[in-house]
Amino acid sequence: MNELQASFDTSAGVTSTPAKTGKLREFGRFVIQRPAVLIGLIIVSISFFLAIFGPYIGPYPTETALPGAPLQSPSFKHVMGTDVSNMDIFSRVIAAPRIDLTIALVSTAIAFTFGLILGVISGFFATGKGTARLASEIIMRGADIIQAFPVFIFALALVGFRGPGAINVIAALAFLNIPFFLRITRGAVLQVRERPFIEAARCAGNSEWRIAFFHILPNALTPPLANISPTIGFSILLTSGLSFVGAGVPVPTPEWGSMIAIGAPNMMTGQWWTALFPGLALGITVFGFALAGDGLKEFLDPVKKS
């Protein structure tokens, strides 16, 4: 009886407040010992700060042309110069995380949610019979079809079908990222479902659906959770790529990809700042989310951490 109760406690993921506090302290020590992870978390924190406050702390309007000649080089007045429309690049660069990060976060959240649900169904019923087995096979074949196409081309086709705009970009990115979380969740479910406490849950009279979502899912969350950060970074990069080719967020909304696209021709004539600074901001942000994601994976993986 005690073993059965322990199994249910484990499957439900019950933890006390002191245990959570100890985990936070352990994570703090883990980050301090790994400078790369610390740098990644700092970059991620700055990105979130700019997503909230960036549009308000810039010295100039982000979507309004300023009086005077365009393409002014970096100076004390315009630290990153101005673009071909004479809009202040610094103000636009620090305002861009609002749209880029919002699109990435929302699309990743949608993909994560649907990926979890489909991954649990596909993994738990992979060796089942009848309709359950058929549903598992259909889910996996659908994921295979989506992942058979180059990601950017598929995203471009989806956005092109609906037209540019933030909502359509979110829908496209979510659709493309669902198979990623689906496969990760499925792999974790295939491992968890063989543990002894699953059989104990069956003996206690739990239905298969209850076992799948209340006993297996909480114990299979670690791998998909560890991949949220790099997926956000990838989504930011893909969002900028779509805007770069004119299929993403329309101008003059501050967005790194469209800023790079507008500034790229001017680099050939010596106005290097028009595309360099948005490009650096994009690269550093994606790099930061990748570093943070690698650190989170290592922290959650006891084998790597040891």
C-alpha positions, 0 to 999 in steps of 0.5 A: 500500500505504501509503495502504491501511494508513493507511486501516485505521489511520484506521478502527480509530481507533488513537491513541497515548498522547501523542495522547490526552494532547494531546487532554485538554490541548486539552479542558482549554483548551477548557473554561477558555475557555468558562465555561458549559461549565465550570459544566456540568461542575461541576454534573455532577461534583457530581451524580455525587458526590452519587449515590455519597455523598449518602445517607451525608453527609446529617444525617438518615435519608432514609426515616424520619420525625423526631420533632416537628411536620411542615412545619418551615420552613428553619432551622439544624437543618433547612436546607431544612425538613421535609416533610409526613411530617417527613422532612428535605428536605436529606437527601432532596434530596442522596440523590435523585441516586443513584436519578435518575442511576442510572436515567438512566445505565443507560437511556441506556447501553442506548439508546446500545448498541442505537441504535448497532447498529441505526443502523449496520445501517440506515445501511450497508444503506440502499441495499442489496438484498434482505433487508438493504434490508428490514431497514433499512426495518423498523428506520426504520419502527419508529423512526418509530412510536415517535417519532410519540407524545408522549414523556411519554405513551408513557413513562407508558403503558409504565410503566403497563403494567408498573407503577411501579418503577426497573426498569420506568422504565429499560426505558421510557426506554431504549426511547424513547431508542433511536430518537434514537441510531439516527437520529444514528448512521444519519446519521453512517454514511451519511456515513462509508460514502462515504469512500475507505477503505471501498472500500479495505477491500472491496478487501482482502476484508473482509465487509460486516458487518466493514466496517460494525462495524470500519471504519464504526462507529469513525468514526461514533461522534462524533455519538452520543457527543456526545449522551449528556450531554443524553440523561442530563439528559432522562432525569433530567427524564423520570424525575422526571416519571413519579414526579411523577404516581405512575408512577415510583419509589415513595415514600418513596425519595428522588426529586426528582419524587415530592418535588415532587409531595408538596410541591406542595399545601403550597406553596399554604398557605405551605410553599414549601420543600417543593417549591422545593428539590427543584425547584431541584435537578432544574432545576440538574442537568438544566441542567448536563447540557445545558451539558456536552452543548453543550460536548462537541458543540462540542469534537467538531465541528471546524467549531463549534470553529474 
